[in-house]
Amino acid sequence: MDKLINHGGILWRIKKEVSKETFIINEEINYEFVKSFKEYLNCDHVLQNQNNFLFVEEISELEFEEINES
């Protein structure tokens, strides 16, 4: 099951969660590397918490199927 997060009133599907340490070069976070990884994963946006970057895809419309119990 997909992991979802609500941020800014928008529902996001987390495609990948990666430690911020992964993107540290010369003791600083390399945001160009973060951006390139976002594009590689074909994500819409990058969110972050204290320890990780969250590479996310916006859920623009919920799809559901009606079940008839006849």
C-alpha positions in Angstrom: 0.0 0.0 0.0 1.2 3.5 -0.9 2.3 5.8 1.9 0.4 9.1 1.7 0.9 12.5 3.3 -1.2 15.6 3.5 0.9 18.8 3.1 -0.5 22.2 2.4 -4.0 20.8 1.8 -2.7 18.6 -1.0 -2.5 14.8 -0.8 0.9 13.4 -1.9 2.0 9.9 -2.5 5.5 9.2 -1.2 7.5 7.5 -4.0 10.8 7.4 -2.2 12.1 8.5 1.2 15.9 9.1 1.4 18.1 10.2 4.2 19.4 13.8 3.9 22.9 12.4 4.6 22.8 10.8 1.1 23.0 14.3 -0.5 25.7 15.8 1.6 28.8 16.8 -0.4 31.6 18.8 1.3 29.6 19.0 4.5 26.5 20.6 2.9 23.4 19.4 1.2 23.8 19.5 -2.6 20.3 20.7 -3.7 21.2 20.2 -7.4 21.7 16.5 -6.6 18.3 16.5 -4.8 16.7 18.1 -7.9 18.3 15.7 -10.3 17.2 12.7 -8.2 13.6 14.1 -8.1 13.6 14.3 -11.9 15.1 10.8 -12.2 12.2 9.4 -10.0 9.7 11.5 -12.1 8.3 13.1 -8.9 6.3 16.4 -8.7 7.9 17.8 -5.5 10.3 17.2 -2.7 9.2 17.5 0.9 11.5 17.1 3.9 11.3 16.3 7.6 14.1 16.5 10.1 16.1 13.5 8.7 14.8 12.7 5.2 13.8 14.0 1.9 10.4 12.8 0.7 10.1 12.5 -3.1 6.4 12.8 -3.8 3.8 12.7 -6.5 0.6 14.8 -6.2 -2.7 12.9 -6.1 -4.9 15.1 -8.1 -7.9 13.0 -8.3 -9.0 10.0 -6.2 -10.1 7.0 -8.3 -12.7 4.7 -7.0 -14.9 2.0 -8.3 -18.5 1.6 -7.1 -19.4 -1.8 -5.9 -23.0 -3.0 -6.6 -24.2 -5.6 -4.1 -27.0 -7.1 -6.1 
